[in-house]
Amino acid sequence: MGLSAHPRFRLAALPTPLQYAERLTAELGGPKIYLKRDDLTGLAMGGNKTRKLEYLVADALANGATHLITVGAAQSNHAR
């Protein structure tokens, strides 16, 4: 079952861009390296936790929740 089968509550500005890492590619002398810029999701600190939160919020709303409490590790963007 793919992600499209699950409800999603849009929070992030997606898709986030890929950034070509020209100097890192040159330094490593290998294939072209790109960085996925999930710090640019547009929500608070950004990051991949925003993607997860879109599904958690949708599930909570579908189940009639009026409040949502979620936690993550102290250093995680999820906890901010």
C-alpha positions in Angstrom: 0.0 0.0 0.0 1.5 3.3 -1.1 1.4 6.6 0.8 -1.3 8.0 -1.5 -3.7 5.5 0.1 -3.4 7.4 3.4 -5.0 10.7 4.3 -2.7 13.7 4.5 -3.1 17.1 6.1 -0.9 19.5 4.1 1.4 21.5 6.3 4.6 21.7 4.3 5.5 23.7 1.2 6.4 20.7 -1.0 8.2 19.6 -3.0 11.4 20.9 -1.5 14.2 21.5 -3.9 17.3 19.4 -4.7 20.5 21.3 -4.5 23.5 20.3 -6.5 26.6 20.0 -4.2 29.2 21.1 -6.7 32.2 21.3 -4.4 31.4 18.1 -2.5 31.0 16.3 -5.9 34.4 17.7 -7.0 36.1 16.8 -3.7 34.9 13.2 -3.8 35.6 12.9 -7.5 32.6 10.7 -7.9 29.0 10.9 -9.2 27.0 14.1 -8.9 25.8 14.6 -5.3 22.5 16.4 -4.6 21.1 17.5 -1.2 17.3 17.3 -0.5 16.5 20.6 1.2 13.8 19.5 3.7 14.9 22.4 5.8 12.8 24.5 3.4 9.4 22.9 4.1 8.2 26.3 5.4 7.0 25.1 8.8 9.0 26.3 11.8 12.3 24.5 11.7 11.4 22.3 8.7 12.9 18.9 8.3 11.6 15.5 7.6 9.4 15.4 10.7 7.0 17.8 8.9 6.3 15.1 6.4 5.5 12.6 9.1 3.3 15.1 11.0 1.1 15.6 7.9 0.0 12.0 8.2 -0.3 12.1 12.0 -2.5 15.2 11.9 -4.7 13.7 9.1 -5.2 10.5 11.1 -6.0 12.4 14.3 -8.6 14.6 12.5 -10.2 11.5 10.8 -10.6 10.0 14.3 -12.3 13.1 15.7 -9.4 14.5 17.7 -9.7 18.1 18.8 -6.2 18.3 20.3 -2.9 16.7 19.4 0.0 16.0 21.6 3.2 14.7 20.0 6.7 14.3 21.2 10.1 13.6 19.9 13.7 13.5 21.2 14.9 16.8 22.8 17.3 17.6 19.9 14.6 16.8 17.3 12.8 19.3 15.2 9.7 17.2 16.0 9.8 18.5 19.6 10.0 22.2 18.8 
